[in-house]
């Protein structure tokens, strides 16, 4: 299994919810669609485009989630990735 799994789209946040299984933990995070702006400037990406973009950038997303979980600031533009509240 990939360390970054897309769970789905959060319409209200305009972000994709992902689960990162890495570094001995599993965390859920939001990847905002604005990071994918180059796919369709001025429009939101299709689901297929978003899933492909997330797969292509999974290493940077994983690094950002690990940084957030350790209370560190990820490098821009991945500093827009936020952790989801764990229940």
MIDOSE-1310 file (N, C-alpha, C; in nm, 2 decimals, decimal comma, always signed):
residues 87
xxxx	+0,08/-0,12/+0,00/+0,00/+0,00/+0,00/+0,09/+0,12/+0,00; +0,05/+0,22/-0,07/+0,12/+0,35/-0,08/+0,11/+0,42/+0,06; +0,22/+0,49/+0,10/+0,21/+0,56/+0,23/+0,11/+0,68/+0,23; +0,06/+0,72/+0,11/-0,04/+0,83/+0,10/-0,16/+0,77/+0,03
xxxx	-0,27/+0,77/+0,09/-0,40/+0,71/+0,04/-0,50/+0,82/+0,03; -0,56/+0,84/-0,08/-0,67/+0,94/-0,09/-0,80/+0,89/-0,04; -0,86/+0,96/+0,05/-0,98/+0,91/+0,11/-1,10/+0,97/+0,04; -1,09/+1,10/-0,01/-1,20/+1,16/-0,08/-1,18/+1,31/-0,08
xxxx	-1,28/+1,38/-0,13/-1,28/+1,52/-0,14/-1,36/+1,58/-0,03; -1,32/+1,69/+0,03/-1,39/+1,76/+0,13/-1,44/+1,89/+0,06; -1,57/+1,89/+0,02/-1,62/+2,01/-0,05/-1,61/+2,14/+0,02; -1,64/+2,14/+0,15/-1,64/+2,26/+0,23/-1,49/+2,32/+0,24
xxxx	-1,39/+2,24/+0,25/-1,26/+2,28/+0,26/-1,19/+2,30/+0,12; -1,25/+2,25/+0,02/-1,19/+2,25/-0,12/-1,05/+2,19/-0,11; -1,05/+2,07/-0,05/-0,93/+1,99/-0,03/-0,96/+1,84/-0,04; -0,85/+1,77/-0,06/-0,86/+1,62/-0,06/-0,81/+1,57/+0,07
xxxx	-0,89/+1,48/+0,12/-0,85/+1,42/+0,25/-0,76/+1,30/+0,22; -0,65/+1,29/+0,28/-0,55/+1,18/+0,26/-0,51/+1,12/+0,39; -0,47/+1,00/+0,38/-0,42/+0,93/+0,50/-0,28/+0,89/+0,47; -0,19/+0,93/+0,56/-0,05/+0,90/+0,55/+0,00/+0,80/+0,65
xxxx	+0,05/+0,69/+0,60/+0,10/+0,58/+0,69/+0,25/+0,58/+0,67; +0,32/+0,64/+0,77/+0,46/+0,66/+0,76/+0,52/+0,69/+0,90; +0,65/+0,66/+0,91/+0,73/+0,70/+1,03/+0,66/+0,64/+1,15; +0,60/+0,52/+1,14/+0,54/+0,46/+1,26/+0,41/+0,51/+1,31
xxxx	+0,34/+0,59/+1,22/+0,21/+0,64/+1,26/+0,13/+0,66/+1,14; +0,00/+0,68/+1,16/-0,10/+0,70/+1,05/-0,17/+0,83/+1,09; -0,17/+0,93/+1,00/-0,24/+1,05/+1,02/-0,33/+1,09/+0,90; -0,43/+1,16/+0,92/-0,52/+1,21/+0,82/-0,49/+1,36/+0,80
xxxx	-0,49/+1,40/+0,67/-0,46/+1,54/+0,65/-0,54/+1,59/+0,53; -0,54/+1,72/+0,51/-0,61/+1,78/+0,40/-0,51/+1,85/+0,31; -0,52/+1,81/+0,18/-0,44/+1,87/+0,07/-0,53/+1,96/-0,01; -0,50/+2,09/+0,00/-0,59/+2,19/-0,06/-0,58/+2,18/-0,22
xxxx	-0,69/+2,20/-0,28/-0,69/+2,20/-0,43/-0,61/+2,31/-0,49; -0,59/+2,42/-0,41/-0,51/+2,53/-0,47/-0,36/+2,49/-0,50; -0,32/+2,38/-0,43/-0,18/+2,33/-0,47/-0,18/+2,27/-0,61; -0,30/+2,24/-0,66/-0,31/+2,17/-0,79/-0,34/+2,27/-0,90
xxxx	-0,33/+2,40/-0,87/-0,37/+2,51/-0,96/-0,31/+2,50/-1,10; -0,19/+2,44/-1,11/-0,13/+2,43/-1,25/-0,20/+2,33/-1,34; -0,29/+2,25/-1,28/-0,36/+2,15/-1,36/-0,47/+2,21/-1,45; -0,54/+2,30/-1,39/-0,65/+2,37/-1,46/-0,66/+2,51/-1,40
xxxx	-0,58/+2,60/-1,45/-0,58/+2,74/-1,39/-0,72/+2,80/-1,39; -0,75/+2,85/-1,27/-0,88/+2,91/-1,25/-1,00/+2,82/-1,23; -0,98/+2,69/-1,23/-1,08/+2,59/-1,21/-1,03/+2,48/-1,12; -1,12/+2,41/-1,06/-1,08/+2,30/-0,97/-1,04/+2,18/-1,06
xxxx	-0,95/+2,10/-1,02/-0,91/+1,98/-1,10/-1,02/+1,87/-1,09; -1,02/+1,79/-1,19/-1,11/+1,68/-1,19/-1,06/+1,58/-1,08; -1,14/+1,49/-1,04/-1,10/+1,39/-0,94/-0,98/+1,31/-0,99; -0,99/+1,27/-1,12/-0,88/+1,19/-1,18/-0,75/+1,27/-1,17
xxxx	-0,75/+1,40/-1,21/-0,63/+1,48/-1,21/-0,58/+1,50/-1,07; -0,67/+1,52/-0,97/-0,63/+1,54/-0,83/-0,56/+1,41/-0,78; -0,62/+1,30/-0,81/-0,56/+1,17/-0,76/-0,42/+1,15/-0,82; -0,41/+1,18/-0,95/-0,28/+1,17/-1,01/-0,18/+1,27/-0,96
xxxx	-0,22/+1,39/-0,93/-0,13/+1,49/-0,88/-0,09/+1,45/-0,74; -0,18/+1,40/-0,66/-0,14/+1,36/-0,52/-0,04/+1,24/-0,53; -0,07/+1,15/-0,62/+0,03/+1,03/-0,64/+0,17/+1,08/-0,68; +0,17/+1,18/-0,77/+0,30/+1,23/-0,82/+0,37/+1,31/-0,71
xxxx	+0,30/+1,37/-0,61/+0,36/+1,45/-0,51/+0,35/+1,38/-0,37; +0,33/+1,25/-0,37/+0,31/+1,19/-0,24/+0,43/+1,20/-0,14; +0,55/+1,20/-0,19/+0,67/+1,22/-0,11/+0,67/+1,35/-0,03; +0,63/+1,46/-0,10/+0,63/+1,59/-0,04/+0,51/+1,60/+0,05
xxxx	+0,40/+1,54/+0,02/+0,28/+1,54/+0,10/+0,31/+1,47/+0,23; +0,38/+1,35/+0,22/+0,41/+1,27/+0,33/+0,51/+1,35/+0,43; +0,61/+1,42/+0,37/+0,70/+1,50/+0,44/+0,63/+1,61/+0,52; +0,53/+1,67/+0,45/+0,46/+1,78/+0,52/+0,37/+1,73/+0,63
xxxx	+0,31/+1,62/+0,62/+0,23/+1,56/+0,72/+0,31/+1,52/+0,84; +0,43/+1,46/+0,81/+0,52/+1,42/+0,92/+0,57/+1,55/+1,00; +0,60/+1,65/+0,92/+0,64/+1,78/+0,99/+0,53/+1,84/+1,07; +0,41/+1,84/+1,02/+0,29/+1,89/+1,10/+0,27/+1,81/+1,23
xxxx	+0,28/+1,68/+1,21/+0,26/+1,59/+1,33/+0,37/+1,61/+1,44; +0,48/+1,66/+1,39/+0,59/+1,69/+1,49/+0,59/+1,84/+1,53; +0,49/+1,91/+1,50/+0,47/+2,05/+1,53/+0,57/+2,14/+1,46; +0,62/+2,10/+1,34/+0,71/+2,18/+1,26/+0,63/+2,23/+1,14
xxxx	+0,69/+2,34/+1,09/+0,63/+2,40/+0,97/+0,68/+2,34/+0,84; +0,60/+2,28/+0,76/+0,64/+2,23/+0,63/+0,69/+2,34/+0,53; +0,77/+2,30/+0,44/+0,82/+2,39/+0,34/+0,71/+2,44/+0,24; +0,71/+2,56/+0,21/+0,61/+2,61/+0,11/+0,63/+2,54/-0,02
xxxx	+0,52/+2,51/-0,10/+0,38/+2,55/-0,07/+0,31/+2,44/+0,01; +0,38/+2,34/+0,05/+0,32/+2,23/+0,13/+0,28/+2,27/+0,27; +0,32/+2,39/+0,31/+0,27/+2,44/+0,44/+0,12/+2,46/+0,44; +0,06/+2,45/+0,33/-0,09/+2,46/+0,32/-0,16/+2,33/+0,36
xxxx	-0,08/+2,22/+0,37/-0,14/+2,09/+0,41/-0,16/+2,10/+0,56; -0,28/+2,06/+0,60/-0,32/+2,06/+0,74/-0,36/+1,93/+0,79; -0,34/+1,90/+0,92/-0,38/+1,78/+0,98/-0,53/+1,78/+1,01; -0,59/+1,67/+0,99/-0,73/+1,66/+1,03/-0,74/+1,62/+1,18
xxx	-0,85/+1,66/+1,24/-0,87/+1,63/+1,38/-0,89/+1,48/+1,39; -0,82/+1,42/+1,48/-0,83/+1,27/+1,51/-0,94/+1,25/+1,61; -1,02/+1,16/+1,59/-1,13/+1,13/+1,68/-1,11/+1,01/+1,76
